[in-house]
Amino acid sequence: MIRRMFSRCATTPGTVPPEDQAVVDEFRAMLAAIRNPEPWTPDLAQDIAVRVGPFIERAHPRPGDDHGTEVIAVALVHPDTGHAAAYLHGHQLGYNRKGWLRCKTTAILGTWQPAYTMLTHAAANRPLPDDVGMSPAHYGVHVEAHRADGTGHTLLRLGPYFQTWVAAHDADQLNTELAGRAATVIPGFTVTAKATLFDVNDHDSYTDPYLTDVAALLADAVERATA
């Protein structure tokens, strides 16, 4: 796009035609946005510009998961999100299939500006790569039983959770349940719950925690383990 712009401008004598001037103005706006990015502030639910390889993409932070100092959860979205054709085009280029991703804050350029559009995969009509440098941002809760020698096994896996604080809340609730029933719920083992990353490659081993009493799920898991 940049080479085409210079080619057209270089061969146009005299006054720059309006269509060429529009391209020049767009390019200048992009340079200004790169040089002077608008600072991103967590918790304001603003779309952000993130680096994906040599490209810059528009990303939508996940509410409740957008205040981490090192990692936040985002979804990559088509730069024209909000326009009628953006969803279809975004689907064709792979934007809508990525889901929520773990984005390092060091990859955030700043608040999204329309001037970044020409630097996206969509502007080049190229699909997003399989590896965008971000892992899935789903979370889970693992209930694990350990012996004194460190060996053990997982009693229960809950997930996926789409917000870290919900996973942490359920882990705390389960640990409270376990503490109330003594540290050794299963003879010879110490049982604890912890919030962790959701293993998408082993999703069949997880139980969906939503609209479910997690304490009841724990009781069932302990009963199976001691049967």
Salt bridges, closest charged atoms under 4 A:
ASP20 OD1 - ARG8 NH2 2.68
ASP43 OD1 - HIS67 ND1 3.49
ASP47 OD2 - ARG58 NE 2.82
ASP47 OD1 - HIS60 ND1 2.75
GLU57 OE2 - HIS121 ND1 2.63
ASP65 OD2 - ARG62 NH2 2.70
ASP66 OD1 - HIS67 ND1 3.93
GLU144 OE1 - HIS146 NE2 3.21
GLU144 OE1 - LYS194 NZ 3.94
ASP170 OD1 - HIS169 ND1 3.38
ASP202 OD2 - ARG157 NH1 2.71
ASP204 OD1 - HIS203 ND1 3.06
